Amino acid sequence: MRPFLRPVLFGLGIALALGFSLSAGAAGTGLRVMSFNVMCSFCGHNGEIGRFKKRLPQIADTIDRHDPDLISVQELFTRSQMRRLRRRLKTEYETVFAHAIVGYADPTLFVRKSRFRVLDRGGFWLGPNAPRFGFGWAIAYPRRVEWADLEDLTSGRRFRFVGTHFDNNPKNKEPSAELLVRTVLPGGATGLPVVFAGDTNLRPSMEGYATLARAFRDTFTEVEDHPFIAKGPTSNSDGCDLDPTAVFPDCRIDHVMLSPNAPWRTKAWRLDAFKYAKGFTSDHRAVIVDLATE
């Protein structure tokens, strides 16, 4: 049976199957990264999954169970929603998001305060007028890339953490990938290492994904096993964001990637398929990646 089809009990699966502690940060050498689209408060699946206010404890629980060092969160739209989630988390995080207008929190970067110092931060809007505000190449919701330059207080290493949420319109996805690569990786081998995480709406078969994969290392492809973390049996489609006809891993659109000069190797890649009383807490599954220093 393929690894991702095996039911994996959360605590037992992490401790035995993956063989390392729940907190990568606690060890001081590893790095745990999460990308999580939490489903917006006005999205179409609210009737099926539940409204944001009711799901907020489950979203926080999903994050707390994995205790990531860095999180790229998508579909928190307001500063208020971001703050409500941050207050519920057991770990204290510094947040990086767009302060323009009333605060635009899609995406928001969550950075573990006890481990990292934020040296610089910024972002840009995705569209032909980037970095200025716009609605994309084809009119859609405003989309952004957010970044933070970090210093790891445990090692002194400096790197850039980047998060995004690409628009799903085909006319916006490919130019978004091109703009991100062109803007985020100008330093090449001499620039800061980059950890990139986000909902790209790009499956591995799409040209936009190829644009990213040519510029970054996809952590998914660097390990053989891709277990689902769950409290019961799972099915292949559980990894495909409420699309029962899709096939994992062909359906992947949430990615964690590294620049070629990144000093980490991928130790584990996994997907949270944990179901609550009403099922999944979002129309996306959280992706969790553990990185180890070379």
C-alpha positions in Angstrom: 0.0 0.0 0.0 1.3 3.5 -0.9 2.6 5.4 2.2 0.0 8.2 1.8 -2.8 5.6 1.9 -1.9 4.2 5.3 -3.9 5.6 8.2 -1.5 7.4 10.5 -2.4 8.1 14.1 -1.2 11.5 15.0 0.9 11.0 18.1 2.0 7.4 17.2 2.7 8.3 13.6 5.0 11.2 14.4 6.8 9.4 17.2 7.3 6.0 15.5 6.9 6.4 11.8 8.8 9.7 11.5 11.1 9.2 14.4 11.5 12.7 15.8 9.9 15.0 18.4 6.8 17.1 17.8 8.6 20.4 18.0 11.4 20.8 15.5 12.2 24.1 17.1 12.6 22.6 20.5 15.7 20.7 19.4 17.3 23.9 18.2 18.7 22.4 15.0 15.7 21.5 12.8 13.1 23.8 11.2 9.4 23.0 10.9 7.4 24.9 8.3 3.7 24.8 7.7 1.5 26.1 4.9 -2.1 26.3 5.7 -5.1 27.8 3.8 -7.7 28.1 6.6 -10.7 28.8 4.3 -12.0 32.3 4.2 -15.0 33.5 6.3 -17.1 34.0 3.1 -16.1 30.9 1.1 -18.6 28.6 -0.5 -17.9 25.6 1.8 -19.0 27.4 5.0 -22.3 25.6 5.0 -20.6 22.2 4.7 -17.6 22.7 7.0 -18.8 25.5 9.3 -18.3 29.3 9.7 -14.9 30.7 10.5 -15.9 31.7 14.0 -16.9 28.1 14.8 -13.8 26.6 13.1 -11.3 28.9 14.7 -10.6 26.6 17.7 -10.0 23.7 15.2 -7.7 25.9 13.1 -5.7 26.7 16.2 -5.6 23.1 17.2 -4.3 22.1 13.8 -1.4 24.5 14.2 -0.8 23.6 17.9 -0.6 19.9 17.2 2.3 20.4 14.9 4.0 23.3 16.7 5.6 24.8 13.6 8.4 27.3 13.7 7.2 29.2 10.6 3.7 29.3 9.1 2.4 30.8 5.9 -1.4 31.2 6.5 -3.8 32.0 3.7 -7.3 33.3 3.6 -7.2 35.3 6.8 -8.5 38.5 5.3 -8.5 41.0 8.1 -6.2 42.1 10.9 -8.9 41.1 13.4 -9.1 37.5 12.1 -5.4 37.2 12.3 -5.3 38.5 15.9 -8.1 36.2 17.0 -6.1 33.2 15.7 -2.8 34.3 17.1 -4.4 34.7 20.6 -5.6 31.1 20.5 -2.2 29.6 19.7 -0.1 28.1 22.5 3.1 29.4 20.8 3.8 33.1 20.6 4.3 34.2 17.0 5.2 37.5 15.5 3.0 38.2 12.4 4.0 39.7 9.1 1.2 40.9 6.8 0.2 43.9 4.7 -0.6 47.0 6.8 -2.1 48.8 3.8 -5.7 50.2 4.1 -7.2 48.4 7.2 -4.7 45.5 7.1 -4.8 42.7 4.5 -3.9 39.4 6.1 -3.8 37.1 3.1 -1.2 35.9 3.4 0.2 36.2 6.9 3.5 34.9 8.1 3.7 33.6 11.6 7.2 33.5 13.0 8.1 31.9 16.3 9.1 34.8 18.6 11.4 32.7 20.9 13.5 31.6 18.1 13.7 34.2 15.4 14.4 37.9 15.1 12.7 39.7 12.3 15.4 41.8 10.6 13.3 43.2 7.8 9.9 42.7 6.2 7.9 43.6 3.1 5.8 42.4 0.3 4.3 43.3 -3.1 1.0 42.9 -4.9 0.7 40.4 -7.7 -0.2 42.1 -11.0 1.2 44.1 -13.8 1.7 47.2 -11.6 3.7 45.3 -8.9 4.8 46.1 -6.3 1.9 48.6 -6.3 -1.7 47.6 -5.5 -3.7 45.9 -8.2 -6.3 43.2 -9.0 -4.0 40.9 -11.0 -3.5 40.5 -14.7 -7.1 39.4 -15.0 -9.3 41.2 -12.5 -9.7 39.1 -9.3 -9.2 39.5 -5.6 -6.0 41.4 -4.7 -3.2 38.9 -4.2 0.1 39.4 -2.4 3.5 38.0 -1.6 4.8 38.7 1.9 8.3 38.2 3.1 10.4 38.5 6.2 14.2 38.4 6.6 14.9 36.4 9.8 17.8 35.6 12.0 17.7 32.2 13.8 18.7 32.9 17.4 19.8 29.3 17.8 22.3 29.3 15.0 22.8 32.8 13.8 21.7 31.8 10.3 19.9 34.5 8.3 17.3 33.6 5.6 14.2 34.9 4.0 10.7 33.4 4.7 8.2 34.0 1.9 4.5 33.3 1.8 1.8 33.9 -0.8 -1.7 33.0 -2.1 -1.9 33.0 -5.9 -5.2 33.7 -7.6 -6.9 30.7 -9.2 -7.6 32.4 -12.5 -5.4 30.8 -15.1 -4.4 34.2 -16.5 -3.0 35.1 -13.1 -1.2 32.0 -11.9 1.6 31.7 -14.4 2.6 35.5 -14.3 2.4 35.3 -10.5 4.9 32.5 -10.4 7.2 34.4 -12.8 7.0 37.6 -10.8 7.7 35.7 -7.5 10.8 34.0 -8.9 12.0 37.2 -10.5 11.5 39.3 -7.3 12.4 36.8 -4.5 15.5 35.2 -6.0 17.6 38.0 -7.4 20.6 37.2 -5.3 21.2 33.7 -6.7 23.8 31.7 -4.8 25.0 34.8 -2.9 21.6 35.9 -1.7 19.8 35.0 1.4 18.5 31.4 1.5 14.7 31.3 0.9 12.0 29.2 2.5 8.8 29.6 0.4 5.4 28.4 1.5 2.0 29.0 0.1 -1.2 28.1 -1.7 -0.2 28.6 -5.3 -3.3 27.0 -7.0 -0.7 25.3 -9.2 -0.7 21.6 -9.6 2.5 19.8 -10.6 1.2 19.4 -14.2 0.9 23.1 -14.7 3.4 25.4 -16.3 3.3 27.8 -13.4 4.5 25.0 -11.1 7.3 24.2 -13.6 8.4 27.9 -13.3 8.6 27.5 -9.5 10.2 24.0 -9.7 13.0 25.3 -12.0 13.8 28.1 -9.5 13.2 26.3 -6.1 13.6 22.8 -4.6 10.2 21.3 -4.0 10.4 19.6 -0.5 7.8 17.1 -1.6 10.1 15.6 -4.2 13.1 15.3 -1.8 11.5 12.5 0.4 9.9 9.2 -0.5 7.1 9.0 2.1 4.3 11.5 2.3 2.1 10.4 5.1 -1.4 11.7 6.0 -1.6 12.7 9.7 -5.1 11.6 11.0 -6.9 10.0 13.9 -8.6 7.4 11.7 -8.5 5.8 8.2 -7.8 8.1 5.2 -8.4 8.0 1.5 -6.4 9.3 -1.4 -8.8 12.1 -2.1 -8.3 13.4 1.5 -5.2 15.2 0.2 -7.1 16.9 -2.6 -9.0 19.8 -1.0 -12.5 18.4 -1.1 -12.2 17.2 -4.7 -13.3 13.5 -4.5 -12.4 13.0 -8.2 -8.8 14.2 -7.8 -5.8 12.0 -7.2 -3.0 12.7 -4.7 -0.3 13.8 -5.2 -1.3 15.1 -8.7 -3.7 17.5 -7.0 -1.1 19.3 -4.8 -1.3 23.1 -4.9 0.0 23.9 -1.4 3.8 23.9 -1.5 6.8 24.3 0.6 9.9 25.1 -1.4 13.6 26.0 -0.9 16.0 28.2 -2.9 18.9 26.2 -4.4 21.3 27.7 -1.9 19.2 26.8 1.1 21.4 24.9 3.7 18.6 22.5 4.7 17.7 19.0 3.6 14.1 17.9 3.7 13.6 15.4 6.5 9.9 14.8 6.3 6.8 16.0 4.4 3.3 15.3 5.6 -0.2 16.5 5.3 -2.8 17.0 8.1 -5.9 15.0 7.3 -7.3 15.3 10.8 -11.1 15.3 10.9 -13.2 17.0 13.6 -16.9 16.6 14.4 -18.0 18.1 11.1 -15.0 16.7 9.2 -12.1 18.8 7.9 -11.7 22.3 9.3 -10.9 23.8 5.9 -11.2 23.0 2.3 -7.4 22.8 2.2 -5.1 20.4 4.2 -2.2 21.9 6.1 1.2 20.9 4.8 4.0 20.4 7.3 7.6 20.0 6.4 10.6 19.3 8.7 14.0 20.6 7.6 17.4 19.5 8.9 20.7 21.3 8.6 23.2 19.8 6.3 
